[in-house]
Amino acid sequence: MNSDMIRDRLVAVLVETLAIDAGEISDATLLSDISDDSLEITEAVMEIEAAFKVEIPDDVAENLGTVGEIIAYLAAHEKEP
């Protein structure tokens, strides 16, 4: 899956999970700008893991600050079909 496909899927997950508008999300968007509720962020990470069939360790998730960083992580840890 290329970066654009990952981005589109990730944005869809964030929109659904955090009830935000897709237009508010760019690669530079900080998760903390989307939501300051740590429970919502945790839920979003869990939904991302499910959508991409990947596990994001807690210590890694804490350091993924922007949407672009999440895209890079997902691209690097993508499982082959």
mmCIF file as gemmi writes it, N, C-alpha and C atoms, coordinates in Angstrom:
data_model
loop_
_atom_site.group_PDB
_atom_site.id
_atom_site.type_symbol
_atom_site.label_atom_id
_atom_site.label_alt_id
_atom_site.label_comp_id
_atom_site.label_asym_id
_atom_site.label_entity_id
_atom_site.label_seq_id
_atom_site.pdbx_PDB_ins_code
_atom_site.Cartn_x
_atom_site.Cartn_y
_atom_site.Cartn_z
_atom_site.occupancy
_atom_site.B_iso_or_equiv
_atom_site.pdbx_formal_charge
_atom_site.auth_seq_id
_atom_site.auth_asym_id
_atom_site.pdbx_PDB_model_num
ATOM 1 N N . MET Axp A 1 ? 0.861 -1.169 0 1 0 ? 1 A 1
ATOM 2 C CA . MET Axp A 1 ? 0 0 0 1 0 ? 1 A 1
ATOM 3 C C . MET Axp A 1 ? 0.909 1.233 0 1 0 ? 1 A 1
ATOM 4 N N . ASN Axp A 2 ? 0.648 2.173 -0.881 1 0 ? 2 A 1
ATOM 5 C CA . ASN Axp A 2 ? 1.495 3.361 -0.938 1 0 ? 2 A 1
ATOM 6 C C . ASN Axp A 2 ? 1.053 4.397 0.112 1 0 ? 2 A 1
ATOM 7 N N . SER Axp A 3 ? 1.842 5.431 0.276 1 0 ? 3 A 1
ATOM 8 C CA . SER Axp A 3 ? 1.582 6.443 1.312 1 0 ? 3 A 1
ATOM 9 C C . SER Axp A 3 ? 0.237 7.134 1.149 1 0 ? 3 A 1
ATOM 10 N N . ASP Axp A 4 ? -0.17 7.384 -0.084 1 0 ? 4 A 1
ATOM 11 C CA . ASP Axp A 4 ? -1.468 8.032 -0.313 1 0 ? 4 A 1
ATOM 12 C C . ASP Axp A 4 ? -2.619 7.137 0.131 1 0 ? 4 A 1
ATOM 13 N N . MET Axp A 5 ? -2.497 5.847 -0.145 1 0 ? 5 A 1
ATOM 14 C CA . MET Axp A 5 ? -3.536 4.904 0.273 1 0 ? 5 A 1
ATOM 15 C C . MET Axp A 5 ? -3.575 4.791 1.801 1 0 ? 5 A 1
ATOM 16 N N . ILE Axp A 6 ? -2.403 4.756 2.418 1 0 ? 6 A 1
ATOM 17 C CA . ILE Axp A 6 ? -2.333 4.702 3.876 1 0 ? 6 A 1
ATOM 18 C C . ILE Axp A 6 ? -2.956 5.964 4.459 1 0 ? 6 A 1
ATOM 19 N N . ARG Axp A 7 ? -2.601 7.124 3.9 1 0 ? 7 A 1
ATOM 20 C CA . ARG Axp A 7 ? -3.136 8.402 4.375 1 0 ? 7 A 1
ATOM 21 C C . ARG Axp A 7 ? -4.663 8.419 4.3 1 0 ? 7 A 1
ATOM 22 N N . ASP Axp A 8 ? -5.203 8.012 3.151 1 0 ? 8 A 1
ATOM 23 C CA . ASP Axp A 8 ? -6.657 8.015 2.976 1 0 ? 8 A 1
ATOM 24 C C . ASP Axp A 8 ? -7.344 7.114 3.994 1 0 ? 8 A 1
ATOM 25 N N . ARG Axp A 9 ? -6.798 5.946 4.18 1 0 ? 9 A 1
ATOM 26 C CA . ARG Axp A 9 ? -7.393 4.997 5.14 1 0 ? 9 A 1
ATOM 27 C C . ARG Axp A 9 ? -7.254 5.518 6.564 1 0 ? 9 A 1
ATOM 28 N N . LEU Axp A 10 ? -6.093 6.069 6.894 1 0 ? 10 A 1
ATOM 29 C CA . LEU Axp A 10 ? -5.856 6.615 8.23 1 0 ? 10 A 1
ATOM 30 C C . LEU Axp A 10 ? -6.803 7.773 8.516 1 0 ? 10 A 1
ATOM 31 N N . VAL Axp A 11 ? -6.953 8.673 7.573 1 0 ? 11 A 1
ATOM 32 C CA . VAL Axp A 11 ? -7.863 9.812 7.75 1 0 ? 11 A 1
ATOM 33 C C . VAL Axp A 11 ? -9.29 9.305 7.986 1 0 ? 11 A 1
ATOM 34 N N . ALA Axp A 12 ? -9.697 8.291 7.236 1 0 ? 12 A 1
ATOM 35 C CA . ALA Axp A 12 ? -11.038 7.726 7.421 1 0 ? 12 A 1
ATOM 36 C C . ALA Axp A 12 ? -11.211 7.176 8.838 1 0 ? 12 A 1
ATOM 37 N N . VAL Axp A 13 ? -10.202 6.504 9.342 1 0 ? 13 A 1
ATOM 38 C CA . VAL Axp A 13 ? -10.265 5.961 10.709 1 0 ? 13 A 1
ATOM 39 C C . VAL Axp A 13 ? -10.348 7.101 11.722 1 0 ? 13 A 1
ATOM 40 N N . LEU Axp A 14 ? -9.534 8.129 11.55 1 0 ? 14 A 1
ATOM 41 C CA . LEU Axp A 14 ? -9.542 9.254 12.491 1 0 ? 14 A 1
ATOM 42 C C . LEU Axp A 14 ? -10.867 10.009 12.451 1 0 ? 14 A 1
ATOM 43 N N . VAL Axp A 15 ? -11.414 10.203 11.262 1 0 ? 15 A 1
ATOM 44 C CA . VAL Axp A 15 ? -12.692 10.896 11.118 1 0 ? 15 A 1
ATOM 45 C C . VAL Axp A 15 ? -13.786 10.121 11.851 1 0 ? 15 A 1
ATOM 46 N N . GLU Axp A 16 ? -13.814 8.822 11.642 1 0 ? 16 A 1
ATOM 47 C CA . GLU Axp A 16 ? -14.85 8.003 12.269 1 0 ? 16 A 1
ATOM 48 C C . GLU Axp A 16 ? -14.657 7.907 13.781 1 0 ? 16 A 1
ATOM 49 N N . THR Axp A 17 ? -13.427 7.703 14.214 1 0 ? 17 A 1
ATOM 50 C CA . THR Axp A 17 ? -13.16 7.492 15.636 1 0 ? 17 A 1
ATOM 51 C C . THR Axp A 17 ? -13.272 8.776 16.455 1 0 ? 17 A 1
ATOM 52 N N . LEU Axp A 18 ? -12.766 9.87 15.903 1 0 ? 18 A 1
ATOM 53 C CA . LEU Axp A 18 ? -12.705 11.114 16.671 1 0 ? 18 A 1
ATOM 54 C C . LEU Axp A 18 ? -13.772 12.128 16.278 1 0 ? 18 A 1
ATOM 55 N N . ALA Axp A 19 ? -14.644 11.753 15.35 1 0 ? 19 A 1
ATOM 56 C CA . ALA Axp A 19 ? -15.743 12.627 14.913 1 0 ? 19 A 1
ATOM 57 C C . ALA Axp A 19 ? -15.251 14.022 14.517 1 0 ? 19 A 1
ATOM 58 N N . ILE Axp A 20 ? -14.275 14.027 13.609 1 0 ? 20 A 1
ATOM 59 C CA . ILE Axp A 20 ? -13.725 15.288 13.108 1 0 ? 20 A 1
ATOM 60 C C . ILE Axp A 20 ? -13.898 15.334 11.602 1 0 ? 20 A 1
ATOM 61 N N . ASP Axp A 21 ? -13.668 16.498 11.018 1 0 ? 21 A 1
ATOM 62 C CA . ASP Axp A 21 ? -13.777 16.691 9.589 1 0 ? 21 A 1
ATOM 63 C C . ASP Axp A 21 ? -12.447 16.333 8.928 1 0 ? 21 A 1
ATOM 64 N N . ALA Axp A 22 ? -12.493 15.611 7.832 1 0 ? 22 A 1
ATOM 65 C CA . ALA Axp A 22 ? -11.275 15.211 7.122 1 0 ? 22 A 1
ATOM 66 C C . ALA Axp A 22 ? -10.434 16.414 6.705 1 0 ? 22 A 1
ATOM 67 N N . GLY Axp A 23 ? -11.077 17.549 6.457 1 0 ? 23 A 1
ATOM 68 C CA . GLY Axp A 23 ? -10.367 18.756 6.069 1 0 ? 23 A 1
ATOM 69 C C . GLY Axp A 23 ? -9.473 19.319 7.162 1 0 ? 23 A 1
ATOM 70 N N . GLU Axp A 24 ? -9.672 18.87 8.384 1 0 ? 24 A 1
ATOM 71 C CA . GLU Axp A 24 ? -8.851 19.325 9.51 1 0 ? 24 A 1
ATOM 72 C C . GLU Axp A 24 ? -7.55 18.548 9.64 1 0 ? 24 A 1
ATOM 73 N N . ILE Axp A 25 ? -7.364 17.524 8.804 1 0 ? 25 A 1
ATOM 74 C CA . ILE Axp A 25 ? -6.234 16.617 8.961 1 0 ? 25 A 1
ATOM 75 C C . ILE Axp A 25 ? -5.246 16.772 7.813 1 0 ? 25 A 1
ATOM 76 N N . SER Axp A 26 ? -3.988 17.004 8.165 1 0 ? 26 A 1
ATOM 77 C CA . SER Axp A 26 ? -2.888 17.007 7.198 1 0 ? 26 A 1
ATOM 78 C C . SER Axp A 26 ? -1.762 16.169 7.799 1 0 ? 26 A 1
ATOM 79 N N . ASP Axp A 27 ? -0.703 15.951 7.042 1 0 ? 27 A 1
ATOM 80 C CA . ASP Axp A 27 ? 0.419 15.175 7.565 1 0 ? 27 A 1
ATOM 81 C C . ASP Axp A 27 ? 1.05 15.848 8.785 1 0 ? 27 A 1
ATOM 82 N N . ALA Axp A 28 ? 0.953 17.171 8.853 1 0 ? 28 A 1
ATOM 83 C CA . ALA Axp A 28 ? 1.563 17.909 9.96 1 0 ? 28 A 1
ATOM 84 C C . ALA Axp A 28 ? 0.651 18.018 11.181 1 0 ? 28 A 1
ATOM 85 N N . THR Axp A 29 ? -0.573 17.534 11.066 1 0 ? 29 A 1
ATOM 86 C CA . THR Axp A 29 ? -1.524 17.63 12.173 1 0 ? 29 A 1
ATOM 87 C C . THR Axp A 29 ? -1.051 16.805 13.36 1 0 ? 29 A 1
ATOM 88 N N . LEU Axp A 30 ? -1.004 17.441 14.502 1 0 ? 30 A 1
ATOM 89 C CA . LEU Axp A 30 ? -0.659 16.746 15.744 1 0 ? 30 A 1
ATOM 90 C C . LEU Axp A 30 ? -1.9 16.057 16.287 1 0 ? 30 A 1
ATOM 91 N N . LEU Axp A 31 ? -1.727 14.837 16.772 1 0 ? 31 A 1
ATOM 92 C CA . LEU Axp A 31 ? -2.866 14.152 17.388 1 0 ? 31 A 1
ATOM 93 C C . LEU Axp A 31 ? -3.396 14.949 18.564 1 0 ? 31 A 1
ATOM 94 N N . SER Axp A 32 ? -2.504 15.613 19.283 1 0 ? 32 A 1
ATOM 95 C CA . SER Axp A 32 ? -2.928 16.412 20.432 1 0 ? 32 A 1
ATOM 96 C C . SER Axp A 32 ? -3.755 17.623 20.005 1 0 ? 32 A 1
ATOM 97 N N . ASP Axp A 33 ? -3.63 18.046 18.74 1 0 ? 33 A 1
ATOM 98 C CA . ASP Axp A 33 ? -4.467 19.134 18.222 1 0 ? 33 A 1
ATOM 99 C C . ASP Axp A 33 ? -5.853 18.619 17.828 1 0 ? 33 A 1
ATOM 100 N N . ILE Axp A 34 ? -5.931 17.346 17.47 1 0 ? 34 A 1
ATOM 101 C CA . ILE Axp A 34 ? -7.206 16.751 17.102 1 0 ? 34 A 1
ATOM 102 C C . ILE Axp A 34 ? -8.044 16.508 18.349 1 0 ? 34 A 1
ATOM 103 N N . SER Axp A 35 ? -7.397 16.003 19.389 1 0 ? 35 A 1
ATOM 104 C CA . SER Axp A 35 ? -8.101 15.709 20.636 1 0 ? 35 A 1
ATOM 105 C C . SER Axp A 35 ? -7.126 15.808 21.799 1 0 ? 35 A 1
ATOM 106 N N . ASP Axp A 36 ? -7.573 16.44 22.877 1 0 ? 36 A 1
ATOM 107 C CA . ASP Axp A 36 ? -6.739 16.501 24.073 1 0 ? 36 A 1
ATOM 108 C C . ASP Axp A 36 ? -7.165 15.44 25.089 1 0 ? 36 A 1
ATOM 109 N N . ASP Axp A 37 ? -8.079 14.565 24.672 1 0 ? 37 A 1
ATOM 110 C CA . ASP Axp A 37 ? -8.571 13.485 25.523 1 0 ? 37 A 1
ATOM 111 C C . ASP Axp A 37 ? -7.719 12.237 25.271 1 0 ? 37 A 1
ATOM 112 N N . SER Axp A 38 ? -6.918 11.844 26.252 1 0 ? 38 A 1
ATOM 113 C CA . SER Axp A 38 ? -6.02 10.709 26.069 1 0 ? 38 A 1
ATOM 114 C C . SER Axp A 38 ? -6.772 9.408 25.803 1 0 ? 38 A 1
ATOM 115 N N . LEU Axp A 39 ? -7.972 9.275 26.349 1 0 ? 39 A 1
ATOM 116 C CA . LEU Axp A 39 ? -8.77 8.08 26.087 1 0 ? 39 A 1
ATOM 117 C C . LEU Axp A 39 ? -9.185 8.021 24.611 1 0 ? 39 A 1
ATOM 118 N N . GLU Axp A 40 ? -9.559 9.153 24.032 1 0 ? 40 A 1
ATOM 119 C CA . GLU Axp A 40 ? -9.902 9.202 22.606 1 0 ? 40 A 1
ATOM 120 C C . GLU Axp A 40 ? -8.704 8.849 21.734 1 0 ? 40 A 1
ATOM 121 N N . ILE Axp A 41 ? -7.537 9.358 22.105 1 0 ? 41 A 1
ATOM 122 C CA . ILE Axp A 41 ? -6.319 9.064 21.343 1 0 ? 41 A 1
ATOM 123 C C . ILE Axp A 41 ? -6.006 7.576 21.429 1 0 ? 41 A 1
ATOM 124 N N . THR Axp A 42 ? -6.135 6.996 22.62 1 0 ? 42 A 1
ATOM 125 C CA . THR Axp A 42 ? -5.897 5.558 22.799 1 0 ? 42 A 1
ATOM 126 C C . THR Axp A 42 ? -6.867 4.756 21.943 1 0 ? 42 A 1
ATOM 127 N N . GLU Axp A 43 ? -8.132 5.154 21.935 1 0 ? 43 A 1
ATOM 128 C CA . GLU Axp A 43 ? -9.129 4.474 21.117 1 0 ? 43 A 1
ATOM 129 C C . GLU Axp A 43 ? -8.778 4.599 19.636 1 0 ? 43 A 1
ATOM 130 N N . ALA Axp A 44 ? -8.313 5.769 19.215 1 0 ? 44 A 1
ATOM 131 C CA . ALA Axp A 44 ? -7.928 5.97 17.821 1 0 ? 44 A 1
ATOM 132 C C . ALA Axp A 44 ? -6.766 5.05 17.448 1 0 ? 44 A 1
ATOM 133 N N . VAL Axp A 45 ? -5.784 4.93 18.331 1 0 ? 45 A 1
ATOM 134 C CA . VAL Axp A 45 ? -4.637 4.04 18.064 1 0 ? 45 A 1
ATOM 135 C C . VAL Axp A 45 ? -5.117 2.598 17.93 1 0 ? 45 A 1
ATOM 136 N N . MET Axp A 46 ? -6.031 2.191 18.787 1 0 ? 46 A 1
ATOM 137 C CA . MET Axp A 46 ? -6.573 0.827 18.708 1 0 ? 46 A 1
ATOM 138 C C . MET Axp A 46 ? -7.316 0.6 17.39 1 0 ? 46 A 1
ATOM 139 N N . GLU Axp A 47 ? -8.057 1.598 16.947 1 0 ? 47 A 1
ATOM 140 C CA . GLU Axp A 47 ? -8.768 1.493 15.674 1 0 ? 47 A 1
ATOM 141 C C . GLU Axp A 47 ? -7.792 1.463 14.497 1 0 ? 47 A 1
ATOM 142 N N . ILE Axp A 48 ? -6.711 2.229 14.599 1 0 ? 48 A 1
ATOM 143 C CA . ILE Axp A 48 ? -5.67 2.216 13.555 1 0 ? 48 A 1
ATOM 144 C C . ILE Axp A 48 ? -5.043 0.828 13.49 1 0 ? 48 A 1
ATOM 145 N N . GLU Axp A 49 ? -4.723 0.264 14.652 1 0 ? 49 A 1
ATOM 146 C CA . GLU Axp A 49 ? -4.143 -1.083 14.693 1 0 ? 49 A 1
ATOM 147 C C . GLU Axp A 49 ? -5.069 -2.095 14.02 1 0 ? 49 A 1
ATOM 148 N N . ALA Axp A 50 ? -6.359 -2.014 14.314 1 0 ? 50 A 1
ATOM 149 C CA . ALA Axp A 50 ? -7.323 -2.946 13.725 1 0 ? 50 A 1
ATOM 150 C C . ALA Axp A 50 ? -7.449 -2.746 12.219 1 0 ? 50 A 1
ATOM 151 N N . ALA Axp A 51 ? -7.516 -1.495 11.792 1 0 ? 51 A 1
ATOM 152 C CA . ALA Axp A 51 ? -7.695 -1.195 10.369 1 0 ? 51 A 1
ATOM 153 C C . ALA Axp A 51 ? -6.492 -1.629 9.531 1 0 ? 51 A 1
ATOM 154 N N . PHE Axp A 52 ? -5.297 -1.495 10.105 1 0 ? 52 A 1
ATOM 155 C CA . PHE Axp A 52 ? -4.083 -1.808 9.355 1 0 ? 52 A 1
ATOM 156 C C . PHE Axp A 52 ? -3.475 -3.15 9.733 1 0 ? 52 A 1
ATOM 157 N N . LYS Axp A 53 ? -4.133 -3.855 10.671 1 0 ? 53 A 1
ATOM 158 C CA . LYS Axp A 53 ? -3.653 -5.171 11.121 1 0 ? 53 A 1
ATOM 159 C C . LYS Axp A 53 ? -2.188 -5.12 11.545 1 0 ? 53 A 1
ATOM 160 N N . VAL Axp A 54 ? -1.906 -4.151 12.399 1 0 ? 54 A 1
ATOM 161 C CA . VAL Axp A 54 ? -0.552 -3.948 12.906 1 0 ? 54 A 1
ATOM 162 C C . VAL Axp A 54 ? -0.65 -3.621 14.39 1 0 ? 54 A 1
ATOM 163 N N . GLU Axp A 55 ? 0.372 -3.998 15.138 1 0 ? 55 A 1
ATOM 164 C CA . GLU Axp A 55 ? 0.41 -3.642 16.55 1 0 ? 55 A 1
ATOM 165 C C . GLU Axp A 55 ? 1.377 -2.484 16.73 1 0 ? 55 A 1
ATOM 166 N N . ILE Axp A 56 ? 0.917 -1.462 17.422 1 0 ? 56 A 1
ATOM 167 C CA . ILE Axp A 56 ? 1.762 -0.307 17.715 1 0 ? 56 A 1
ATOM 168 C C . ILE Axp A 56 ? 2.044 -0.342 19.214 1 0 ? 56 A 1
ATOM 169 N N . PRO Axp A 57 ? 3.279 -0.669 19.598 1 0 ? 57 A 1
ATOM 170 C CA . PRO Axp A 57 ? 3.602 -0.722 21.023 1 0 ? 57 A 1
ATOM 171 C C . PRO Axp A 57 ? 3.325 0.623 21.704 1 0 ? 57 A 1
ATOM 172 N N . ASP Axp A 58 ? 2.946 0.571 22.975 1 0 ? 58 A 1
ATOM 173 C CA . ASP Axp A 58 ? 2.599 1.787 23.711 1 0 ? 58 A 1
ATOM 174 C C . ASP Axp A 58 ? 3.707 2.833 23.669 1 0 ? 58 A 1
ATOM 175 N N . ASP Axp A 59 ? 4.957 2.394 23.846 1 0 ? 59 A 1
ATOM 176 C CA . ASP Axp A 59 ? 6.054 3.363 23.862 1 0 ? 59 A 1
ATOM 177 C C . ASP Axp A 59 ? 6.235 4.024 22.497 1 0 ? 59 A 1
ATOM 178 N N . VAL Axp A 60 ? 5.922 3.304 21.436 1 0 ? 60 A 1
ATOM 179 C CA . VAL Axp A 60 ? 5.995 3.876 20.086 1 0 ? 60 A 1
ATOM 180 C C . VAL Axp A 60 ? 4.821 4.826 19.868 1 0 ? 60 A 1
ATOM 181 N N . ALA Axp A 61 ? 3.624 4.385 20.261 1 0 ? 61 A 1
ATOM 182 C CA . ALA Axp A 61 ? 2.42 5.207 20.074 1 0 ? 61 A 1
ATOM 183 C C . ALA Axp A 61 ? 2.571 6.561 20.768 1 0 ? 61 A 1
ATOM 184 N N . GLU Axp A 62 ? 3.188 6.564 21.931 1 0 ? 62 A 1
ATOM 185 C CA . GLU Axp A 62 ? 3.385 7.82 22.671 1 0 ? 62 A 1
ATOM 186 C C . GLU Axp A 62 ? 4.268 8.802 21.914 1 0 ? 62 A 1
ATOM 187 N N . ASN Axp A 63 ? 5.118 8.291 21.022 1 0 ? 63 A 1
ATOM 188 C CA . ASN Axp A 63 ? 6.051 9.148 20.284 1 0 ? 63 A 1
ATOM 189 C C . ASN Axp A 63 ? 5.598 9.475 18.866 1 0 ? 63 A 1
ATOM 190 N N . LEU Axp A 64 ? 4.454 8.932 18.46 1 0 ? 64 A 1
ATOM 191 C CA . LEU Axp A 64 ? 3.905 9.263 17.141 1 0 ? 64 A 1
ATOM 192 C C . LEU Axp A 64 ? 3.034 10.5 17.308 1 0 ? 64 A 1
ATOM 193 N N . GLY Axp A 65 ? 3.614 11.65 17.064 1 0 ? 65 A 1
ATOM 194 C CA . GLY Axp A 65 ? 2.911 12.895 17.335 1 0 ? 65 A 1
ATOM 195 C C . GLY Axp A 65 ? 2.054 13.422 16.205 1 0 ? 65 A 1
ATOM 196 N N . THR Axp A 66 ? 2.483 13.184 14.969 1 0 ? 66 A 1
ATOM 197 C CA . THR Axp A 66 ? 1.746 13.749 13.832 1 0 ? 66 A 1
ATOM 198 C C . THR Axp A 66 ? 1.159 12.644 12.955 1 0 ? 66 A 1
ATOM 199 N N . VAL Axp A 67 ? 0.218 13.032 12.143 1 0 ? 67 A 1
ATOM 200 C CA . VAL Axp A 67 ? -0.379 12.108 11.187 1 0 ? 67 A 1
ATOM 201 C C . VAL Axp A 67 ? 0.701 11.572 10.247 1 0 ? 67 A 1
ATOM 202 N N . GLY Axp A 68 ? 1.613 12.431 9.829 1 0 ? 68 A 1
ATOM 203 C CA . GLY Axp A 68 ? 2.706 12.01 8.951 1 0 ? 68 A 1
ATOM 204 C C . GLY Axp A 68 ? 3.595 10.953 9.589 1 0 ? 68 A 1
ATOM 205 N N . GLU Axp A 69 ? 3.856 11.078 10.883 1 0 ? 69 A 1
ATOM 206 C CA . GLU Axp A 69 ? 4.657 10.078 11.591 1 0 ? 69 A 1
ATOM 207 C C . GLU Axp A 69 ? 3.92 8.747 11.658 1 0 ? 69 A 1
ATOM 208 N N . ILE Axp A 70 ? 2.614 8.798 11.83 1 0 ? 70 A 1
ATOM 209 C CA . ILE Axp A 70 ? 1.827 7.566 11.852 1 0 ? 70 A 1
ATOM 210 C C . ILE Axp A 70 ? 1.858 6.904 10.474 1 0 ? 70 A 1
ATOM 211 N N . ILE Axp A 71 ? 1.729 7.704 9.427 1 0 ? 71 A 1
ATOM 212 C CA . ILE Axp A 71 ? 1.788 7.166 8.063 1 0 ? 71 A 1
ATOM 213 C C . ILE Axp A 71 ? 3.131 6.484 7.829 1 0 ? 71 A 1
ATOM 214 N N . ALA Axp A 72 ? 4.218 7.127 8.222 1 0 ? 72 A 1
ATOM 215 C CA . ALA Axp A 72 ? 5.556 6.544 8.045 1 0 ? 72 A 1
ATOM 216 C C . ALA Axp A 72 ? 5.693 5.239 8.82 1 0 ? 72 A 1
ATOM 217 N N . TYR Axp A 73 ? 5.171 5.216 10.049 1 0 ? 73 A 1
ATOM 218 C CA . TYR Axp A 73 ? 5.24 3.996 10.858 1 0 ? 73 A 1
ATOM 219 C C . TYR Axp A 73 ? 4.462 2.872 10.177 1 0 ? 73 A 1
ATOM 220 N N . LEU Axp A 74 ? 3.257 3.179 9.728 1 0 ? 74 A 1
ATOM 221 C CA . LEU Axp A 74 ? 2.418 2.163 9.097 1 0 ? 74 A 1
ATOM 222 C C . LEU Axp A 74 ? 3.065 1.645 7.81 1 0 ? 74 A 1
ATOM 223 N N . ALA Axp A 75 ? 3.653 2.524 7.03 1 0 ? 75 A 1
ATOM 224 C CA . ALA Axp A 75 ? 4.321 2.125 5.794 1 0 ? 75 A 1
ATOM 225 C C . ALA Axp A 75 ? 5.506 1.199 6.091 1 0 ? 75 A 1
ATOM 226 N N . ALA Axp A 76 ? 6.238 1.502 7.164 1 0 ? 76 A 1
ATOM 227 C CA . ALA Axp A 76 ? 7.419 0.708 7.518 1 0 ? 76 A 1
ATOM 228 C C . ALA Axp A 76 ? 7.045 -0.633 8.144 1 0 ? 76 A 1
ATOM 229 N N . HIS Axp A 77 ? 5.866 -0.725 8.725 1 0 ? 77 A 1
ATOM 230 C CA . HIS Axp A 77 ? 5.471 -1.944 9.432 1 0 ? 77 A 1
ATOM 231 C C . HIS Axp A 77 ? 4.301 -2.666 8.779 1 0 ? 77 A 1
ATOM 232 N N . GLU Axp A 78 ? 4.08 -2.335 7.529 1 0 ? 78 A 1
ATOM 233 C CA . GLU Axp A 78 ? 2.98 -2.943 6.789 1 0 ? 78 A 1
ATOM 234 C C . GLU Axp A 78 ? 3.223 -4.442 6.641 1 0 ? 78 A 1
ATOM 235 N N . LYS Axp A 79 ? 2.182 -5.2 6.896 1 0 ? 79 A 1
ATOM 236 C CA . LYS Axp A 79 ? 2.277 -6.65 6.746 1 0 ? 79 A 1
ATOM 237 C C . LYS Axp A 79 ? 1.955 -7.013 5.306 1 0 ? 79 A 1
ATOM 238 N N . GLU Axp A 80 ? 2.71 -7.952 4.773 1 0 ? 80 A 1
ATOM 239 C CA . GLU Axp A 80 ? 2.452 -8.433 3.416 1 0 ? 80 A 1
ATOM 240 C C . GLU Axp A 80 ? 1.169 -9.258 3.423 1 0 ? 80 A 1
ATOM 241 N N . PRO Axp A 81 ? 0.367 -9.158 2.367 1 0 ? 81 A 1
ATOM 242 C CA . PRO Axp A 81 ? -0.891 -9.936 2.317 1 0 ? 81 A 1
ATOM 243 C C . PRO Axp A 81 ? -0.635 -11.43 2.241 1 0 ? 81 A 1
